[in-house]
């Protein structure tokens, strides 16, 4: 992505956690879906570390008030 010199707009509508408590239901969640759920919130951080220019958007959020909640680091 860095080699393109492009600038990116990153949505904050990260996937919701999957209910995998029941092993039968868990079989229907692919590894790809689980990895997307796990890594999506880290994408802005990876872009920042790589010094790639990006902007965050509220597009796709059900409530615009979730914006700050999605970008704040919880410690």
PDB file of N, CA, C and O in Angstrom:
ATOM      1  N   UNK A   1       0.827  -1.189   0.000  1.00  0.00           N
ATOM      2  CA  UNK A   1       0.000   0.000   0.000  1.00  0.00           C
ATOM      3  C   UNK A   1       0.872   1.254   0.000  1.00  0.00           C
ATOM      4  O   UNK A   1       0.560   2.242  -0.663  1.00  0.00           O
ATOM      5  N   UNK A   2       1.960   1.197   0.747  1.00  0.00           N
ATOM      6  CA  UNK A   2       2.825   2.369   0.821  1.00  0.00           C
ATOM      7  C   UNK A   2       3.436   2.680  -0.541  1.00  0.00           C
ATOM      8  O   UNK A   2       3.569   3.848  -0.907  1.00  0.00           O
ATOM      9  N   UNK A   3       3.807   1.647  -1.295  1.00  0.00           N
ATOM     10  CA  UNK A   3       4.452   1.836  -2.589  1.00  0.00           C
ATOM     11  C   UNK A   3       3.548   2.557  -3.592  1.00  0.00           C
ATOM     12  O   UNK A   3       4.040   3.174  -4.537  1.00  0.00           O
ATOM     13  N   UNK A   4       2.236   2.482  -3.391  1.00  0.00           N
ATOM     14  CA  UNK A   4       1.321   3.146  -4.322  1.00  0.00           C
ATOM     15  C   UNK A   4       1.333   4.659  -4.134  1.00  0.00           C
ATOM     16  O   UNK A   4       0.989   5.404  -5.051  1.00  0.00           O
ATOM     17  N   UNK A   5       1.732   5.115  -2.935  1.00  0.00           N
ATOM     18  CA  UNK A   5       1.700   6.542  -2.654  1.00  0.00           C
ATOM     19  C   UNK A   5       0.288   7.050  -2.440  1.00  0.00           C
ATOM     20  O   UNK A   5       0.063   8.255  -2.331  1.00  0.00           O
ATOM     21  N   UNK A   6      -0.659   6.134  -2.381  1.00  0.00           N
ATOM     22  CA  UNK A   6      -2.054   6.506  -2.226  1.00  0.00           C
ATOM     23  C   UNK A   6      -2.402   6.948  -0.821  1.00  0.00           C
ATOM     24  O   UNK A   6      -1.667   6.697   0.134  1.00  0.00           O
ATOM     25  N   UNK A   7      -3.522   7.601  -0.722  1.00  0.00           N
ATOM     26  CA  UNK A   7      -4.092   7.992   0.561  1.00  0.00           C
ATOM     27  C   UNK A   7      -5.390   7.224   0.711  1.00  0.00           C
ATOM     28  O   UNK A   7      -6.095   7.007  -0.275  1.00  0.00           O
ATOM     29  N   UNK A   8      -5.715   6.812   1.914  1.00  0.00           N
ATOM     30  CA  UNK A   8      -6.818   5.893   2.117  1.00  0.00           C
ATOM     31  C   UNK A   8      -7.829   6.432   3.116  1.00  0.00           C
ATOM     32  O   UNK A   8      -7.487   7.187   4.026  1.00  0.00           O
ATOM     33  N   UNK A   9      -9.076   6.031   2.929  1.00  0.00           N
ATOM     34  CA  UNK A   9     -10.157   6.351   3.862  1.00  0.00           C
ATOM     35  C   UNK A   9     -10.540   5.042   4.533  1.00  0.00           C
ATOM     36  O   UNK A   9     -10.919   4.084   3.860  1.00  0.00           O
ATOM     37  N   UNK A  10     -10.444   4.999   5.854  1.00  0.00           N
ATOM     38  CA  UNK A  10     -10.647   3.773   6.615  1.00  0.00           C
ATOM     39  C   UNK A  10     -11.952   3.865   7.414  1.00  0.00           C
ATOM     40  O   UNK A  10     -12.106   4.760   8.245  1.00  0.00           O
ATOM     41  N   UNK A  11     -12.883   2.950   7.169  1.00  0.00           N
ATOM     42  CA  UNK A  11     -14.126   2.943   7.951  1.00  0.00           C
ATOM     43  C   UNK A  11     -13.885   2.315   9.319  1.00  0.00           C
ATOM     44  O   UNK A  11     -12.979   1.500   9.494  1.00  0.00           O
ATOM     45  N   UNK A  12     -14.697   2.701  10.264  1.00  0.00           N
ATOM     46  CA  UNK A  12     -14.581   2.161  11.624  1.00  0.00           C
ATOM     47  C   UNK A  12     -15.719   1.205  11.956  1.00  0.00           C
ATOM     48  O   UNK A  12     -15.983   0.937  13.129  1.00  0.00           O
ATOM     49  N   UNK A  13     -16.382   0.698  10.953  1.00  0.00           N
ATOM     50  CA  UNK A  13     -17.475  -0.248  11.186  1.00  0.00           C
ATOM     51  C   UNK A  13     -16.908  -1.668  11.270  1.00  0.00           C
ATOM     52  O   UNK A  13     -17.158  -2.513  10.411  1.00  0.00           O
ATOM     53  N   UNK A  14     -16.141  -1.895  12.331  1.00  0.00           N
ATOM     54  CA  UNK A  14     -15.495  -3.186  12.526  1.00  0.00           C
ATOM     55  C   UNK A  14     -16.537  -4.280  12.745  1.00  0.00           C
ATOM     56  O   UNK A  14     -17.630  -4.009  13.241  1.00  0.00           O
ATOM     57  N   UNK A  15     -16.199  -5.513  12.375  1.00  0.00           N
ATOM     58  CA  UNK A  15     -17.157  -6.608  12.569  1.00  0.00           C
ATOM     59  C   UNK A  15     -17.439  -6.858  14.054  1.00  0.00           C
ATOM     60  O   UNK A  15     -16.569  -6.687  14.908  1.00  0.00           O
ATOM     61  N   UNK A  16     -18.646  -7.257  14.327  1.00  0.00           N
ATOM     62  CA  UNK A  16     -19.041  -7.620  15.691  1.00  0.00           C
ATOM     63  C   UNK A  16     -18.455  -8.987  16.032  1.00  0.00           C
ATOM     64  O   UNK A  16     -18.219  -9.799  15.137  1.00  0.00           O
ATOM     65  N   UNK A  17     -18.217  -9.250  17.324  1.00  0.00           N
ATOM     66  CA  UNK A  17     -17.715 -10.580  17.706  1.00  0.00           C
ATOM     67  C   UNK A  17     -18.722 -11.670  17.343  1.00  0.00           C
ATOM     68  O   UNK A  17     -19.934 -11.462  17.400  1.00  0.00           O
ATOM     69  N   UNK A  18     -18.204 -12.811  16.977  1.00  0.00           N
ATOM     70  CA  UNK A  18     -19.050 -13.949  16.651  1.00  0.00           C
ATOM     71  C   UNK A  18     -19.350 -14.731  17.912  1.00  0.00           C
ATOM     72  O   UNK A  18     -18.505 -14.831  18.802  1.00  0.00           O
ATOM     73  N   UNK A  19     -20.547 -15.285  17.995  1.00  0.00           N
ATOM     74  CA  UNK A  19     -20.920 -16.145  19.114  1.00  0.00           C
ATOM     75  C   UNK A  19     -20.449 -17.554  18.774  1.00  0.00           C
ATOM     76  O   UNK A  19     -21.083 -18.264  17.993  1.00  0.00           O
ATOM     77  N   UNK A  20     -19.336 -17.945  19.367  1.00  0.00           N
ATOM     78  CA  UNK A  20     -18.767 -19.259  19.082  1.00  0.00           C
ATOM     79  C   UNK A  20     -18.790 -20.153  20.325  1.00  0.00           C
ATOM     80  O   UNK A  20     -18.040 -21.124  20.420  1.00  0.00           O
ATOM     81  N   UNK A  21     -19.651 -19.813  21.260  1.00  0.00           N
ATOM     82  CA  UNK A  21     -19.762 -20.618  22.479  1.00  0.00           C
ATOM     83  C   UNK A  21     -20.252 -22.029  22.165  1.00  0.00           C
ATOM     84  O   UNK A  21     -19.777 -23.006  22.743  1.00  0.00           O
ATOM     85  N   UNK A  22     -21.192 -22.119  21.258  1.00  0.00           N
ATOM     86  CA  UNK A  22     -21.715 -23.416  20.841  1.00  0.00           C
ATOM     87  C   UNK A  22     -20.832 -23.956  19.710  1.00  0.00           C
ATOM     88  O   UNK A  22     -20.726 -23.311  18.667  1.00  0.00           O
ATOM     89  N   UNK A  23     -20.198 -25.115  19.887  1.00  0.00           N
ATOM     90  CA  UNK A  23     -19.304 -25.657  18.853  1.00  0.00           C
ATOM     91  C   UNK A  23     -19.987 -25.838  17.495  1.00  0.00           C
ATOM     92  O   UNK A  23     -19.345 -25.688  16.455  1.00  0.00           O
ATOM     93  N   UNK A  24     -21.273 -26.156  17.498  1.00  0.00           N
ATOM     94  CA  UNK A  24     -21.991 -26.313  16.230  1.00  0.00           C
ATOM     95  C   UNK A  24     -22.033 -24.981  15.480  1.00  0.00           C
ATOM     96  O   UNK A  24     -21.763 -24.928  14.280  1.00  0.00           O
ATOM     97  N   UNK A  25     -22.373 -23.909  16.192  1.00  0.00           N
ATOM     98  CA  UNK A  25     -22.412 -22.586  15.558  1.00  0.00           C
ATOM     99  C   UNK A  25     -21.020 -22.139  15.137  1.00  0.00           C
ATOM    100  O   UNK A  25     -20.865 -21.495  14.099  1.00  0.00           O
ATOM    101  N   UNK A  26     -20.021 -22.467  15.919  1.00  0.00           N
ATOM    102  CA  UNK A  26     -18.644 -22.054  15.622  1.00  0.00           C
ATOM    103  C   UNK A  26     -18.150 -22.642  14.301  1.00  0.00           C
ATOM    104  O   UNK A  26     -17.315 -22.039  13.627  1.00  0.00           O
ATOM    105  N   UNK A  27     -18.656 -23.804  13.933  1.00  0.00           N
ATOM    106  CA  UNK A  27     -18.239 -24.432  12.672  1.00  0.00           C
ATOM    107  C   UNK A  27     -18.618 -23.595  11.463  1.00  0.00           C
ATOM    108  O   UNK A  27     -18.018 -23.739  10.398  1.00  0.00           O
ATOM    109  N   UNK A  28     -19.604 -22.724  11.615  1.00  0.00           N
ATOM    110  CA  UNK A  28     -20.108 -21.939  10.501  1.00  0.00           C
ATOM    111  C   UNK A  28     -19.389 -20.596  10.348  1.00  0.00           C
ATOM    112  O   UNK A  28     -19.733 -19.802   9.472  1.00  0.00           O
ATOM    113  N   UNK A  29     -18.404 -20.347  11.190  1.00  0.00           N
ATOM    114  CA  UNK A  29     -17.614 -19.120  11.090  1.00  0.00           C
ATOM    115  C   UNK A  29     -16.256 -19.509  10.501  1.00  0.00           C
ATOM    116  O   UNK A  29     -15.528 -20.317  11.077  1.00  0.00           O
ATOM    117  N   UNK A  30     -15.931 -18.928   9.356  1.00  0.00           N
ATOM    118  CA  UNK A  30     -14.682 -19.294   8.682  1.00  0.00           C
ATOM    119  C   UNK A  30     -13.476 -18.643   9.365  1.00  0.00           C
ATOM    120  O   UNK A  30     -13.611 -17.669  10.105  1.00  0.00           O
ATOM    121  N   UNK A  31     -12.318 -19.196   9.102  1.00  0.00           N
ATOM    122  CA  UNK A  31     -11.079 -18.628   9.616  1.00  0.00           C
ATOM    123  C   UNK A  31     -10.897 -17.210   9.075  1.00  0.00           C
ATOM    124  O   UNK A  31     -10.432 -16.322   9.789  1.00  0.00           O
ATOM    125  N   UNK A  32     -11.265 -17.006   7.816  1.00  0.00           N
ATOM    126  CA  UNK A  32     -11.159 -15.673   7.213  1.00  0.00           C
ATOM    127  C   UNK A  32     -12.008 -14.656   7.984  1.00  0.00           C
ATOM    128  O   UNK A  32     -11.558 -13.540   8.245  1.00  0.00           O
ATOM    129  N   UNK A  33     -13.230 -15.042   8.345  1.00  0.00           N
ATOM    130  CA  UNK A  33     -14.106 -14.144   9.109  1.00  0.00           C
ATOM    131  C   UNK A  33     -13.536 -13.860  10.489  1.00  0.00           C
ATOM    132  O   UNK A  33     -13.583 -12.725  10.965  1.00  0.00           O
ATOM    133  N   UNK A  34     -12.998 -14.890  11.129  1.00  0.00           N
ATOM    134  CA  UNK A  34     -12.417 -14.705  12.465  1.00  0.00           C
ATOM    135  C   UNK A  34     -11.188 -13.798  12.412  1.00  0.00           C
ATOM    136  O   UNK A  34     -11.013 -12.946  13.283  1.00  0.00           O
ATOM    137  N   UNK A  35     -10.334 -13.970  11.398  1.00  0.00           N
ATOM    138  CA  UNK A  35      -9.145 -13.127  11.277  1.00  0.00           C
ATOM    139  C   UNK A  35      -9.543 -11.685  10.972  1.00  0.00           C
ATOM    140  O   UNK A  35      -8.923 -10.756  11.489  1.00  0.00           O
ATOM    141  N   UNK A  36     -10.558 -11.485  10.150  1.00  0.00           N
ATOM    142  CA  UNK A  36     -11.033 -10.124   9.860  1.00  0.00           C
ATOM    143  C   UNK A  36     -11.529  -9.467  11.146  1.00  0.00           C
ATOM    144  O   UNK A  36     -11.203  -8.313  11.421  1.00  0.00           O
ATOM    145  N   UNK A  37     -12.316 -10.201  11.933  1.00  0.00           N
ATOM    146  CA  UNK A  37     -12.817  -9.676  13.204  1.00  0.00           C
ATOM    147  C   UNK A  37     -11.645  -9.308  14.127  1.00  0.00           C
ATOM    148  O   UNK A  37     -11.662  -8.262  14.776  1.00  0.00           O
ATOM    149  N   UNK A  38     -10.642 -10.168  14.176  1.00  0.00           N
ATOM    150  CA  UNK A  38      -9.506  -9.947  15.077  1.00  0.00           C
ATOM    151  C   UNK A  38      -8.634  -8.766  14.638  1.00  0.00           C
ATOM    152  O   UNK A  38      -8.197  -7.974  15.473  1.00  0.00           O
ATOM    153  N   UNK A  39      -8.382  -8.646  13.346  1.00  0.00           N
ATOM    154  CA  UNK A  39      -7.397  -7.681  12.865  1.00  0.00           C
ATOM    155  C   UNK A  39      -7.964  -6.330  12.426  1.00  0.00           C
ATOM    156  O   UNK A  39      -7.226  -5.344  12.413  1.00  0.00           O
ATOM    157  N   UNK A  40      -9.225  -6.250  12.072  1.00  0.00           N
ATOM    158  CA  UNK A  40      -9.789  -5.005  11.549  1.00  0.00           C
ATOM    159  C   UNK A  40      -9.541  -3.796  12.450  1.00  0.00           C
ATOM    160  O   UNK A  40      -9.166  -2.743  11.935  1.00  0.00           O
ATOM    161  N   UNK A  41      -9.730  -3.890  13.764  1.00  0.00           N
ATOM    162  CA  UNK A  41      -9.489  -2.719  14.602  1.00  0.00           C
ATOM    163  C   UNK A  41      -8.020  -2.272  14.633  1.00  0.00           C
ATOM    164  O   UNK A  41      -7.729  -1.141  15.021  1.00  0.00           O
ATOM    165  N   UNK A  42      -7.109  -3.140  14.233  1.00  0.00           N
ATOM    166  CA  UNK A  42      -5.682  -2.801  14.239  1.00  0.00           C
ATOM    167  C   UNK A  42      -5.233  -2.099  12.958  1.00  0.00           C
ATOM    168  O   UNK A  42      -4.142  -1.529  12.921  1.00  0.00           O
ATOM    169  N   UNK A  43      -6.046  -2.132  11.923  1.00  0.00           N
ATOM    170  CA  UNK A  43      -5.637  -1.577  10.630  1.00  0.00           C
ATOM    171  C   UNK A  43      -5.184  -0.122  10.691  1.00  0.00           C
ATOM    172  O   UNK A  43      -4.153   0.200  10.100  1.00  0.00           O
ATOM    173  N   UNK A  44      -5.902   0.783  11.379  1.00  0.00           N
ATOM    174  CA  UNK A  44      -5.397   2.165  11.444  1.00  0.00           C
ATOM    175  C   UNK A  44      -4.016   2.248  12.098  1.00  0.00           C
ATOM    176  O   UNK A  44      -3.180   3.050  11.680  1.00  0.00           O
ATOM    177  N   UNK A  45      -3.778   1.438  13.104  1.00  0.00           N
ATOM    178  CA  UNK A  45      -2.469   1.430  13.756  1.00  0.00           C
ATOM    179  C   UNK A  45      -1.365   0.949  12.833  1.00  0.00           C
ATOM    180  O   UNK A  45      -0.268   1.508  12.834  1.00  0.00           O
ATOM    181  N   UNK A  46      -1.643  -0.082  12.044  1.00  0.00           N
ATOM    182  CA  UNK A  46      -0.663  -0.576  11.076  1.00  0.00           C
ATOM    183  C   UNK A  46      -0.348   0.490  10.028  1.00  0.00           C
ATOM    184  O   UNK A  46       0.808   0.671   9.644  1.00  0.00           O
ATOM    185  N   UNK A  47      -1.378   1.190   9.572  1.00  0.00           N
ATOM    186  CA  UNK A  47      -1.160   2.252   8.590  1.00  0.00           C
ATOM    187  C   UNK A  47      -0.308   3.365   9.187  1.00  0.00           C
ATOM    188  O   UNK A  47       0.606   3.868   8.533  1.00  0.00           O
ATOM    189  N   UNK A  48      -0.600   3.746  10.413  1.00  0.00           N
ATOM    190  CA  UNK A  48       0.169   4.796  11.089  1.00  0.00           C
ATOM    191  C   UNK A  48       1.630   4.382  11.247  1.00  0.00           C
ATOM    192  O   UNK A  48       2.529   5.174  10.967  1.00  0.00           O
ATOM    193  N   UNK A  49       1.872   3.159  11.688  1.00  0.00           N
ATOM    194  CA  UNK A  49       3.238   2.663  11.855  1.00  0.00           C
ATOM    195  C   UNK A  49       4.004   2.648  10.535  1.00  0.00           C
ATOM    196  O   UNK A  49       5.220   2.837  10.511  1.00  0.00           O
ATOM    197  N   UNK A  50       3.289   2.425   9.450  1.00  0.00           N
ATOM    198  CA  UNK A  50       3.912   2.371   8.125  1.00  0.00           C
ATOM    199  C   UNK A  50       3.989   3.741   7.463  1.00  0.00           C
ATOM    200  O   UNK A  50       4.429   3.862   6.319  1.00  0.00           O
ATOM    201  N   UNK A  51       3.557   4.777   8.191  1.00  0.00           N
ATOM    202  CA  UNK A  51       3.556   6.158   7.701  1.00  0.00           C
ATOM    203  C   UNK A  51       2.775   6.304   6.395  1.00  0.00           C
ATOM    204  O   UNK A  51       3.203   6.987   5.464  1.00  0.00           O
ATOM    205  N   UNK A  52       1.618   5.642   6.355  1.00  0.00           N
ATOM    206  CA  UNK A  52       0.715   5.746   5.212  1.00  0.00           C
ATOM    207  C   UNK A  52      -0.368   6.764   5.565  1.00  0.00           C
ATOM    208  O   UNK A  52      -0.966   6.696   6.639  1.00  0.00           O
ATOM    209  N   UNK A  53      -0.613   7.691   4.671  1.00  0.00           N
ATOM    210  CA  UNK A  53      -1.605   8.736   4.912  1.00  0.00           C
ATOM    211  C   UNK A  53      -3.005   8.128   4.818  1.00  0.00           C
ATOM    212  O   UNK A  53      -3.336   7.439   3.853  1.00  0.00           O
ATOM    213  N   UNK A  54      -3.825   8.401   5.852  1.00  0.00           N
ATOM    214  CA  UNK A  54      -5.190   7.884   5.858  1.00  0.00           C
ATOM    215  C   UNK A  54      -6.092   8.813   6.657  1.00  0.00           C
ATOM    216  O   UNK A  54      -5.632   9.626   7.459  1.00  0.00           O
ATOM    217  N   UNK A  55      -7.378   8.668   6.415  1.00  0.00           N
ATOM    218  CA  UNK A  55      -8.405   9.383   7.167  1.00  0.00           C
ATOM    219  C   UNK A  55      -9.400   8.356   7.657  1.00  0.00           C
ATOM    220  O   UNK A  55      -9.578   7.302   7.046  1.00  0.00           O
ATOM    221  N   UNK A  56     -10.051   8.670   8.768  1.00  0.00           N
ATOM    222  CA  UNK A  56     -11.076   7.786   9.324  1.00  0.00           C
ATOM    223  C   UNK A  56     -12.443   8.348   8.960  1.00  0.00           C
ATOM    224  O   UNK A  56     -12.625   9.563   8.889  1.00  0.00           O
ATOM    225  N   UNK A  57     -13.392   7.467   8.732  1.00  0.00           N
ATOM    226  CA  UNK A  57     -14.745   7.903   8.381  1.00  0.00           C
ATOM    227  C   UNK A  57     -15.781   7.222   9.278  1.00  0.00           C
ATOM    228  O   UNK A  57     -15.581   6.107   9.760  1.00  0.00           O
ATOM    229  N   UNK A  58     -16.873   7.919   9.479  1.00  0.00           N
ATOM    230  CA  UNK A  58     -17.992   7.345  10.229  1.00  0.00           C
ATOM    231  C   UNK A  58     -18.927   6.560   9.319  1.00  0.00           C
ATOM    232  O   UNK A  58     -19.890   5.958   9.794  1.00  0.00           O
ATOM    233  N   UNK A  59     -18.659   6.560   8.023  1.00  0.00           N
ATOM    234  CA  UNK A  59     -19.512   5.842   7.081  1.00  0.00           C
ATOM    235  C   UNK A  59     -19.626   4.376   7.497  1.00  0.00           C
ATOM    236  O   UNK A  59     -18.619   3.711   7.740  1.00  0.00           O
ATOM    237  N   UNK A  60     -20.831   3.892   7.574  1.00  0.00           N
ATOM    238  CA  UNK A  60     -21.070   2.503   7.950  1.00  0.00           C
ATOM    239  C   UNK A  60     -21.370   2.310   9.433  1.00  0.00           C
ATOM    240  O   UNK A  60     -21.815   1.235   9.835  1.00  0.00           O
ATOM    241  N   UNK A  61     -21.133   3.332  10.247  1.00  0.00           N
ATOM    242  CA  UNK A  61     -21.478   3.213  11.665  1.00  0.00           C
ATOM    243  C   UNK A  61     -22.975   3.447  11.846  1.00  0.00           C
ATOM    244  O   UNK A  61     -23.548   4.347  11.233  1.00  0.00           O
ATOM    245  N   UNK A  62     -23.594   2.643  12.680  1.00  0.00           N
ATOM    246  CA  UNK A  62     -25.024   2.827  12.934  1.00  0.00           C
ATOM    247  C   UNK A  62     -25.274   4.109  13.713  1.00  0.00           C
ATOM    248  O   UNK A  62     -26.254   4.814  13.477  1.00  0.00           O
ATOM    249  N   UNK A  63     -24.363   4.403  14.655  1.00  0.00           N
ATOM    250  CA  UNK A  63     -24.470   5.629  15.446  1.00  0.00           C
ATOM    251  C   UNK A  63     -23.176   6.406  15.293  1.00  0.00           C
ATOM    252  O   UNK A  63     -22.100   5.883  15.584  1.00  0.00           O
ATOM    253  N   UNK A  64     -23.268   7.636  14.844  1.00  0.00           N
ATOM    254  CA  UNK A  64     -22.075   8.465  14.672  1.00  0.00           C
ATOM    255  C   UNK A  64     -21.375   8.701  16.011  1.00  0.00           C
ATOM    256  O   UNK A  64     -20.177   8.981  16.039  1.00  0.00           O
ATOM    257  N   UNK A  65     -22.109   8.590  17.118  1.00  0.00           N
ATOM    258  CA  UNK A  65     -21.520   8.789  18.442  1.00  0.00           C
ATOM    259  C   UNK A  65     -20.509   7.697  18.800  1.00  0.00           C
ATOM    260  O   UNK A  65     -19.768   7.843  19.773  1.00  0.00           O
ATOM    261  N   UNK A  66     -20.467   6.609  18.032  1.00  0.00           N
ATOM    262  CA  UNK A  66     -19.512   5.524  18.284  1.00  0.00           C
ATOM    263  C   UNK A  66     -18.109   5.859  17.769  1.00  0.00           C
ATOM    264  O   UNK A  66     -17.162   5.122  18.042  1.00  0.00           O
ATOM    265  N   UNK A  67     -17.969   6.955  17.032  1.00  0.00           N
ATOM    266  CA  UNK A  67     -16.697   7.278  16.388  1.00  0.00           C
ATOM    267  C   UNK A  67     -15.540   7.318  17.385  1.00  0.00           C
ATOM    268  O   UNK A  67     -14.561   6.590  17.222  1.00  0.00           O
ATOM    269  N   UNK A  68     -15.639   8.153  18.408  1.00  0.00           N
ATOM    270  CA  UNK A  68     -14.542   8.265  19.374  1.00  0.00           C
ATOM    271  C   UNK A  68     -14.311   6.965  20.124  1.00  0.00           C
ATOM    272  O   UNK A  68     -13.168   6.613  20.416  1.00  0.00           O
ATOM    273  N   UNK A  69     -15.369   6.256  20.437  1.00  0.00           N
ATOM    274  CA  UNK A  69     -15.253   4.973  21.127  1.00  0.00           C
ATOM    275  C   UNK A  69     -14.434   3.995  20.296  1.00  0.00           C
ATOM    276  O   UNK A  69     -13.671   3.205  20.853  1.00  0.00           O
ATOM    277  N   UNK A  70     -14.575   4.033  18.997  1.00  0.00           N
ATOM    278  CA  UNK A  70     -13.881   3.104  18.108  1.00  0.00           C
ATOM    279  C   UNK A  70     -12.395   3.429  17.947  1.00  0.00           C
ATOM    280  O   UNK A  70     -11.598   2.543  17.636  1.00  0.00           O
ATOM    281  N   UNK A  71     -12.016   4.697  18.158  1.00  0.00           N
ATOM    282  CA  UNK A  71     -10.607   5.037  17.949  1.00  0.00           C
ATOM    283  C   UNK A  71      -9.822   5.210  19.245  1.00  0.00           C
ATOM    284  O   UNK A  71      -8.596   5.312  19.211  1.00  0.00           O
ATOM    285  N   UNK A  72     -10.498   5.243  20.367  1.00  0.00           N
ATOM    286  CA  UNK A  72      -9.789   5.414  21.645  1.00  0.00           C
ATOM    287  C   UNK A  72      -9.167   4.099  22.089  1.00  0.00           C
ATOM    288  O   UNK A  72      -9.771   3.031  21.983  1.00  0.00           O
ATOM    289  N   UNK A  73      -7.952   4.208  22.587  1.00  0.00           N
ATOM    290  CA  UNK A  73      -7.242   3.042  23.102  1.00  0.00           C
ATOM    291  C   UNK A  73      -7.698   2.807  24.531  1.00  0.00           C
ATOM    292  O   UNK A  73      -7.668   3.715  25.362  1.00  0.00           O
ATOM    293  N   UNK A  74      -8.121   1.582  24.808  1.00  0.00           N
ATOM    294  CA  UNK A  74      -8.558   1.231  26.164  1.00  0.00           C
ATOM    295  C   UNK A  74      -7.402   0.527  26.861  1.00  0.00           C
ATOM    296  O   UNK A  74      -6.847  -0.443  26.345  1.00  0.00           O
ATOM    297  N   UNK A  75      -7.054   1.018  28.013  1.00  0.00           N
ATOM    298  CA  UNK A  75      -5.942   0.427  28.770  1.00  0.00           C
ATOM    299  C   UNK A  75      -6.424  -0.085  30.078  1.00  0.00           C
ATOM    300  O   UNK A  75      -5.637  -0.619  30.860  1.00  0.00           O
TER     301      UNK A  75
END
